[in-house]
Amino acid sequence: MKKILPLLLFVLLTAQAEQVIDALAIDVNGEPITTVEIQAVQQKLNMSKKAAVEALIKDRLEKSAIEKANITIPEEALNAKIQEIAQRRGLSLAQMQEALRKNGLTWEAYKEQLKMEMKKERFFQQYIASTIPQPTEEDLKVYYETHKDQFNNSSAVQMSLIVYSSNSSKKLKEAMQNPMRNIDGVEKKNVLASTAEMAPKLVQLIQNTPEGSFTQPINTGRGFVAYYVKSKGQGQGGFTAVKNMVMMRWMQEQRIKAGNDFFNKLKTDANIRIIRL
């Protein structure tokens, strides 16, 4: 589910709750929202009072829905996520804890906030994402035609690749040296990709790699990846060159719409009392 209260807001509200006894502003199905929380959202996220109230109501409704659905995150999954975040930022766990401390957030408070974010995402996948239909070819073409200015593909080139991925750099290198063998711990996936849909650095890496050979291994922060370049096609334009990008943009919009529709239904069914604003 879409994240409503970022880490900065979580830190702020935790600190305020410890320092201020404040008045109840809104009751959402028995869950309170205080005037301090509303002011904090306004000031720190540069929101209007109306937008801040809406964000906090949505947060309460989301958390209530997650509790009713009994969504849980195992401790090992939480720890794995923390390791992934630390690796992506190039930090050890000790360095990460120190950075959080300097920002006024305890390690336990951070873990609780991260766990809630993971619960929201899991809830979204189980109860909302499943309602989003797969687009037809015609749906994607219509979307492309109405958003043409977003897809600049004048120099797009279609590439045929095999993606080799592994959590072990050693196993990945072994697979690269023996591409005909199946190496345990190494996944292979054939993909057709357009340069219009790829990050510029990856495009340059593949363009500099001859057909019939591997790129250098890449540390993604989540594992290691290398690309076997089967072929580099001719430049293409139009819908065909950016079809995968069109699909991603379409799905992103549908996710937002489905999340908003779900929230609006929760809000319609909720008992929300305005005490003071």
N, C-alpha and C positions, 0 to 999 in steps of 0.2 A: 504494500500500500504506500502511497506517496507520503513522504516524510513532511510533517507539518511543523514540528518544533525542532529546530536545529540544535546542535550541541551547545552553541552559545546561549540560546534561550534557556536550555536545561540548567546550565551553570548558574545563570542569573536567578532563575526562580528558586533554585535550591538555596542560594545565599540569602535571598530576600525572605524566604520562609523561616530561616533560622534567626533573622534579625528583627522582623516586623510582625506584629499581630495585626492583621488587617481585616477589613470588613468584607462580608460576603456580597458579591455583585450578582452572580448568576448561579442558579441551581440547574444542573443537567442530569436528569434521572437520579437525583440524590448526590451527584458529584459536584463539589463547589468550585467556582471560579472566583478569585478575589480581585479587588481593585488593584492590588499591587501587581498581580500577574498581567492584567490588562495594560497597565502603565509600562511594565517592563517590555512587553512585546512592542508597544508603540515606540518607545524610546530607542531600544536597541536594534529593532528591525525596520525602523523608519516607516511604520504603518499608521494608518488612521485608526481611530478607536473602533470604528465599525469593522475594519479588516482584522484587527487584533482580536476582537470578540468572536468573529467568525472562525478564526484559526484555533482559538482555545476551545470553542464548542466542538469543532471537528475533532480535535485531539481527544476530548473526553468521550465522544461517541465512538471513535475508533478503538480506544482502549477498552471500553465496555464491550464492544463487539468481539474483540480478541479474547477477553476473559470468558464470555459466553461460549465461544467456539473451543475453549480449552486448548489454545495454541501454546505449545511449550518448545523451548529451545534447550537441547541437552548441553551440559557443561562442556563436553568435548567439541561440540559445534561452535560454541561461543569462543572457546580458546583458539580454535583453528581460524576463526574470523579475525581475532585480535592479531594472531601471527601474520595473517595475510596483509592486514592493514599496516603492521609494523614493517614488513618486508617491502611493501609498495612505497613506503615513505623513507626507506633506507635507515630504519632505526632499530635498535635492540629494544627489548621489552623495558629494560631499565631506563633507557633514554626516553622512551615513550611515556613512562610513568612520570619522569621528571618534567617533561613538557606539559603534561596535564596538570601537574601540581602547580607549575608556574602560572597556569591559567585558572587556578582556583578550583580545580576539580579533583576529587579523590579517585583513586583507582576503582574502588567499589562502585562509586556513583557512575563512573564512565562505563563500567561493565553492565550496570543495570540499564543505562540509556541505550547502549549498543544492543543489548538483548531485546529491548522493546522495539527498536528499529528492525531487527531480524524477525520478530513476531509479526510486525506490520507487513513486511515483505512476504512472509509465508502465508499470512491470511489473504493477502491480495492474490497470490498465486492459486490458492485453493478455492476461494469464494468469488473472485471477481474476474481474474484473467480467463477463467474457463468459459465465461459468458461472451468473450470477444470472438466473433466468427472469423474464419480465415478468408482473406480477400480473394476475389476472383481476378483473373487476368484483366477483365474489363474494369473492375474497381480500381486496380493499380494504374491502368492507362488513363482513366478519368482523373485520378489524383495527380498524375504526372502532368497532364495537360493544364490543370488548374493551378499548378505550383511550379511551372516551368522555370521561373526565375531562380528557384532554389537549387536547380540541378545544372550546374555549369560543367558540361562534359565535352567541350570542344576538342580536347586532346585525349579522350578516354581510349584505353587499349585493353582488350580482353585477354586475360591470362589464364592458362590452365596450370594448376599447381597441385602438389600433394603436401599437406601440412603434417609434419611429424611433431608430436608433442609428448612431453614426459615430465615428471617431477624430478627426474635425475638427469643431470647434464652428462654423466658418464654413460648412461643407457642410451641417451639420445645420440651421442657421438658414435656409439657402437652400431646403432641402427643406420646412421648415415654412412658408415664404412661398409655395411652389409645391407643395402636397401632391399634385396630380394628376400631377406629373412624376416620373420616375425619375432621381435624382441619383446619379452615380457616387460610391461611397464611403459611401452611406447605405443601411442595411438597414431593411426594414419587416416587421413581424410582427404579425398579428392574434392577440389573446389574449382569453380570457375569464378573469377573475380575481375572486376573492372578497376582500372587505376582511379576512376572517378570516385570509387567507394573506399579507397584505401588511404591510410595516413601517408603524407608526403615522404617521410623517412623510410617507410616500408616500400613505397613505390621505387624510390632511389636504390634501395638495397637489391630489390628484385631486378630492376633494370640493369644493374651492374653485375648481375649473376648470369652466366651463359646458360642457354637452354641445355637440359640434360645434366644439371649439377645442382648442388645445394647452396643455399645462402649460409652465412655464418649463423650459429645458434643465437637465439635472442632470449635473454632473461626477462620474462614478463612480470616478475614479482609474484606470480602464482605458479610458475613452473618454467620450462624451457621449450622453445619452439624453433623449428627450422623448416624452410620451404624448399621443396624440390621443384625446380622450374621445368615443367614439361614443354610448354610452348608459350610464346608471346605473340598474340594475334595482331591483326591490323587494327588501326584506329577505328573506332565506331562512334556513332552519335545517336541522339534520340533516346527513346524509351529503353531499348535493349541494353544500352551501355550502362544504364544506372538503375536497372530493375531492382536489384537487391537494396539499393539505397532508398528507392521509392517504397519498397516493402517495409523497411525499418521505420521510415518517417510515418507511414500510414499506421503501423502498429503502435508507435509512440503516441500518436494523437488518439487512437482508440483506447489505449490504456488510461489516458487522462480523462477522456469522456466517461469511460466505465466507472472509474473511481469517483468522479463527481456525481454521477447518477446514483451510485450506491450511497454516498454520503447524504445526498438530498433525500433519499428514502429514509435513511436513519433519522435525519433531522425531522422529517414529517411525522414519524412515528414516536418521536421522543417527547418527554415531558420537560419542557424548558421554561423555567420561571426567572424573569428579570426582577431582581431585588432592587438594585440601584446601579446606575451607570454614570 
